[in-house]
């Protein structure tokens, strides 16, 4: 494959033959490799000159056309990605580069740093246009076009594109369908640089990170000089140990033991055509109001309603998902996502949901917040207490599938996940087309414990838990909780004689 990068040795020889003056020769050499380009033209967020760490230099000096970074968090991937994007823009006239991300949230994370760099005078005067919508395209005066896009639903935003370079950020979060649509958009000979933090899935990113055709890099977070023993100890506690999947993936940048995807993303449940989606968030929130939501969407009439509520404690978000049963199908009508919401506000939102939509059942996660809010509602609003179901994911229930199977004892979270999966495969649940839900479902994984129990990934699954709870609300009549057996102390007496 032809290498599209300049060779520094060839560049120096060409300069000698051309008899260029010192200033021209210096500029030419600054554009001959990414490292020299970065040292001269890239600035840190505070305006100081960018000086790479030693571990970053080999990758910045590379002239490979296929490169994979399987790294930990906070090691400088974003700076390398944006530096490479600008290097290609300056040195490759009339070509096109795609900076690709799985979801809009990833694009938004890149945007502030990209904007800072584009405001530097030597880049700013090289910009011919900067179109923001529907997708961002920065066109430079030399004719190079830099596309910044997220994949969209199943990778639809990559369809029809033909570019000369791929820079893929958060590659581990890309679904297989997104990869398939991305793959066909690269002209040959083209550049493909892939950057990601592993999540344990045996996905396309996993295969690329083991492909000898790619130059491979692994930057664990421990390489960053700012990574202290105190930081390591904190992350060890947060992730649950040095050998936990979270620590292995996010700190060490290793795949670790294989994990399995819980949900399929190639199902029709992800788009429903007939119900307008409603998503309420912080911008719809009115503090210190009896009804804290500005405007409640009008509900479809005469359809049973079921609500799941995963209530946040401290930093966690509070998620409410509202479903209507329409002709035997659970249709996602409304999602509410709020952060840093105190208990009285959570309680008032639940009361407003009951007043507006008259749900059959509201299932609430019986964690810290759920217990507090659920018990307060039952005490202060006894007329609605029968609509509230506090669900302990770690408990067990008797399940007979509405009398269609022999009763069996099942763990609640595992059972609700299976029921949710069955609805998805049968087409009897239709989701609101909301990117954050798709993102969480895409990265939700499970592993088996030594005892054979299923262990689900934690920490980024609040919408999924709210959906599990809505499914519990829908099937409450067929779920019979098993009371916990009280533990006592047996005291025996014996004759010492």
Buried (B, 14 or more C-beta within 10 A) or exposed (E): EEEBBBEBEEBEEBBEEEEBEEEEBEEBBBBBBBBBBBBBBBBEEEEEEBEBEEBBEEBBEBBBBBBBBBBBBBBBBBBBBBBBBBBBBBBBEEBBBBBBBBBBBBBEBBEEBBEBBBEBEEBEEBBEEBEEEEBBBBBBEBEBBBBBBBBBBBBEBBEEBEBBBBBBBBBBBBBBBBBBBBEEBBEEEBBBBBBBBBBBBEBBBBEBBEEEEBBBBBBBBBBBEEBEEEBBEEBBEEBEEEEBBBBBBBBBBBBBEEBEBBBEBEBEBBEBEEBEBBBBEEEBBEEEEEBBBEEBBEBBEEBBBBBBBBBBEEEBBBBBBBBBBBEEBBBBBBBBBBEEBEBEBBBBBBBBBBEBBEBBBBBBBBBBBBBBBBBBBBEEBEEBEEBBBBBBBEBBBEBEEEEEEEEEEBBBBBBBBBBBBEBBEEEBBBBBBBBBBBBBBBBBBBBEEEEEEBBBBEEEBBBBBBBBBBBBBBBBEBBEBEEEEEEEEEEEEEEEE
